Amino acid sequence: MSDIRQGQTPPTDMVTKAIGLFLLLTAILAAGASMMVIEMGFKRHYVAIMMWTPGIAALLTYKFLKLDIASLGWSWGRPKWQLLSFLTPIAYGLVAYGMIWGFGFGGVLDPKFVEEAGYHLGLVGWSPAATVLMGALIFGAVGMIWHMATALGEEIGWRGLLTPLLLRKTNFAIASLVTGLVWAAWHMPLIYFTKYNAGPVDLHLQFANFTLMTVGLSFIMTYFRIKSGNLWTATVMHAAHNAYILSILQPMTVQYEETWRYANEFGFILPLVVAAFGLYFWFQAHKAGIAGAGQAGEGQA
């Protein structure tokens, strides 16, 4: 068990009340924020406000119910879990996009991405491969700073409050499933009413694929939450997903007419790969004896 104090966990009789209040506050705050994004456009600063609604709701929930905010899981914990959380999105991203490129569903090295990377980084005269490699290193490292700041807003809510409290009432699979479904539903207004999609076609299918991905991600993040005892593993993993998949692998993919059906978070390949990774981590949770009820994510060796 972790030897770092994480704060006094909420008493059993307060768990259901805390979950209900958190979901209510998240719905209210997210409704206002999503309306702003829809009206003002899918701009990064408005999206950042939207991404902080679960975190603000979690902090308000603990404040209103007079619970110990320290129990949300602020301690950094063992570095190996942060490293694994960082590497996991890169691994499933490379597997997914390797399949997309390998099967010809999308091309490799979009010239526009290479041109823009070379322009922004001053890489005049560099080869396309060298430009992309340097771009991945720089954009990934710098992007992690921004994405950590925004992902933290979501993960205070999803993996700081919701997942640990659900684990107090249910088991690994149910807690992961519920959190993943709530997470997908929170994205629904953005997918249906902004440009956060693969285009205004088959949005129901796109949302189904996206939901499969969030559920798969939730299984992985629940495992890291229990093993690490903190919310930083989910924050690092969330940030790495956004930095390396959404900002590098997807933009560098040449888009054919039907690529949208396979690539990105709204095509089916990435969600299926993430779901496979999620099943693997669920299996690992069973092996480690942490898949049953009552695992509150206090940290494991």
Protein Blocks (a to p, Z undefined) as FASTA:
>chain_A
ZZbdebjaddfklmmmmmmmmmmmmmmmmmmmmmmmmmnopafklmmmmmmmmmmmmmmm
mmmnopafklnopagbjfklmmmmmmmmmmmmmmmmmmmmmnopacehifklmmmmmmmn
opghiafklmmmmmmmmmmmmmmmmmmmmmmmmmmmmmmmmmmmmmmmmcfklmmmmmmm
mmmmmmmmmmmmmcbdgbjehklmmmmmmmmmmmmmmmmmmmmmmmnopaklmmmmmmmm
mmmmmmmmmmmpccdfklmmmgcjkbmklmmmmmmmmmmmmmmmmmnopabghieonopZ
Z
